[in-house]
Amino acid sequence: MALNGHLTFEKNEHAAKDFGNIYHFMPSVVLHPKSVSDISSTIKYIFEMGTSSELTVAARGHGHSLAGQAQAYQGVVINMESLREPEMSFHTGELSYVDVSAGELWINILHESLKRGLAPKSWTDYLHLTVGGTLSNAGISGQAFRHGPQINNVYQLQVVTGKGDVVTCSEELNTDLFYGVLGGLGQFGIITRARIALEPAPRMVKWIRALYSDFSIFSNDQERLISSEKSFDYIEGFVIINRTRLLTSWRSSFNPKYPLQASQFSSEGRILYCLEVAKYFNPDDSDLINQNIDTLLSELNYIQSTLFLSEVSYVDFLDRVHVSEIKLREKGLWEVPHPWINLLIPRSRIHEFAQEVFGNILADTSNGPVLIYPVNKSSWRNRTSMVTPDEDVFYLVAFLSSAIPSTTGKDALEYILTRNKRILRYCERSRLGVKQYLAHYSTQEEWKAHFGTHWEVFSRRKSTYDPLAILAPGQSIFQKAKAFRQQGPQR
Ligand SMILES: Cc1cc2nc3c(=O)[nH]c(=O)nc-3n(C[C@H](O)[C@H](O)[C@H](O)COP(=O)(O)OP(=O)(O)OC[C@H]3O[C@@H](n4cnc5c(N)ncnc54)[C@H](O)[C@@H]3O)c2cc1C
């Protein structure tokens, strides 16, 4: 097979590792493509071998999956970051967009777009992820209540299917493949190129935090904010369990609005809920924006003494998690196991969920941030492969735990995994109508339950676009050839 890029057969350990750092499946070979034809000819070659071959193929973006989703046991891993075509190309006009390689990191797209005064509309909290990786899931952050997730903000894709065909698709062209691939967990094709919607970029951000001790008051305020047209530009929140000196730790990057009262605030061991919002602006509009923010804040019911504000550049705001990454790396706490779970919870059940999970199951420690914020389903494209709860508003609740290696007790991986199971069992027993995001299941039965009425379309798309089940074996949804069984996890 003639390639513009190259293959590596040794020293491929990185391809058996991901951010979750729990599952490790060793591939036989890693392809470092230089062109789309490297990807299509590799897949075509494997497709033509038919079921006599057990080879599968996983696209690996930045490898920030949690449970081996970008891995392929004894198969081929495609290192998407080495695909550098097309070069980023910008189009400005009524509809501004950028064409990028799917192996591009969002942080690079941000920097390049800003040179033209533009930026994508919808983000993830962390930008060192690839376009193909987040579009295969959804890409959800504090802008999603207004713009929908990242899969809403794409005009066109180029995809290599499981037969090796290179197909361009959009809302008008090869529509079924377009919607299938968005949120499609890599099952129907490898995204090689994406056309991403852009908007004029702001230069600065007013970034605000305020605390609540009552969950109902907190969630009412969040829901009110996401329902208003003239709201903030970013709306998230998080749960604080058993943290002392919390407000002191914020002072390095935020200023208290009422310093004296803030210094006297004590959490008294309560569970607290932090509203986190941001308003974008350009320096010339500062006065107007301040008035606007004062009006929005005056309608909220947070604990007055806990209002903290900060002013940062747009880049620093969007790239905020990278600052934590650098600090954690210095302490050796980045490359640890991350037994994360992400849940989408219908609005009507969020109160009972909060009471049981925050008040009882988590009780005294969360082992990392717990994010919680509502989004509007009306701003979600409803024909993509992603499944969401059946209500107009649902919450994203993300338990972003880190485990400490070689310990026992509450920081140990086994402890956190057991607690995660308790949370999931509670959701199931109480029939909350929860959907997992970035889900990891090991059987097709579980996936069928996950997709519910969407399963039929999902499996029909699989047999159309990847009939031999060559792609994304690490998701454990479909299996190639009868004789082949993917081995169990090797921790
Ligand atoms: C610190 C951190 C913060 C995060 N924050 C958020 C957040 O705020 N919001 C959010 O939505 N997610 C968030 N995520 C999750 C993230 O979106 C997913 O883990 C995503 O898959 C990571 O992208 P990646 O490029 O590393 O993909 P990978 O992990 O490499 O791949 C993910 C899946 O997509 C497939 N895939 C990869 N590239 C392609 C492609 N080009 N075509 C088809 N399939 C492909 C892989 O085979 C795999 O199944 C976060 C993750 C981390 C580690």
The ligand as a Gaussian input file, in Angstrom:
#p B3LYP/6-31G(d) Opt

LIG

0 1
 C       -9.736000      17.718000      30.679000
 C      -10.912000      17.373000      29.793000
 C      -11.981000      18.252000      29.717000
 C      -13.077000      17.939000      28.907000
 N      -14.101000      18.829000      28.829000
 C      -15.162000      18.552000      28.048000
 C      -16.227000      19.480000      27.939000
 O      -16.241000      20.531000      28.538000
 N      -17.262000      19.149000      27.124000
 C      -17.278000      17.987000      26.406000
 O      -18.223000      17.777000      25.648000
 N      -16.289000      17.100000      26.503000
 C      -15.242000      17.355000      27.320000
 N      -14.228000      16.440000      27.417000
 C      -14.385000      15.147000      26.752000
 C      -13.899000      15.181000      25.341000
 O      -14.771000      15.904000      24.521000
 C      -13.841000      13.761000      24.767000
 O      -13.068000      12.950000      25.600000
 C      -13.257000      13.763000      23.373000
 O      -13.441000      12.497000      22.829000
 C      -11.809000      14.052000      23.431000
 O      -11.323000      14.367000      22.162000
 P      -10.041000      13.625000      21.614000
 O       -9.616000      14.422000      20.458000
 O       -9.036000      13.391000      22.668000
 O      -10.738000      12.276000      21.154000
 P      -10.273000      10.770000      21.344000
 O      -10.333000      10.424000      22.771000
 O       -8.994000      10.553000      20.677000
 O      -11.453000      10.022000      20.554000
 C      -12.771000       9.977000      21.054000
 C      -13.647000       9.041000      20.222000
 O      -13.854000       9.612000      18.947000
 C      -13.273000       8.807000      17.937000
 N      -12.592000       9.726000      17.031000
 C      -11.516000      10.491000      17.264000
 N      -11.227000      11.225000      16.183000
 C      -12.144000      10.906000      15.256000
 C      -12.395000      11.307000      13.925000
 N      -11.624000      12.209000      13.324000
 N      -13.429000      10.762000      13.270000
 C      -14.234000       9.833000      13.851000
 N      -14.038000       9.405000      15.093000
 C      -13.018000       9.946000      15.800000
 C      -12.309000       7.865000      18.637000
 O      -12.139000       6.662000      17.943000
 C      -13.019000       7.665000      19.958000
 O      -14.029000       6.716000      19.825000
 C      -13.114000      16.720000      28.209000
 C      -12.046000      15.826000      28.301000
 C      -10.957000      16.146000      29.088000
 C       -9.839000      15.174000      29.188000

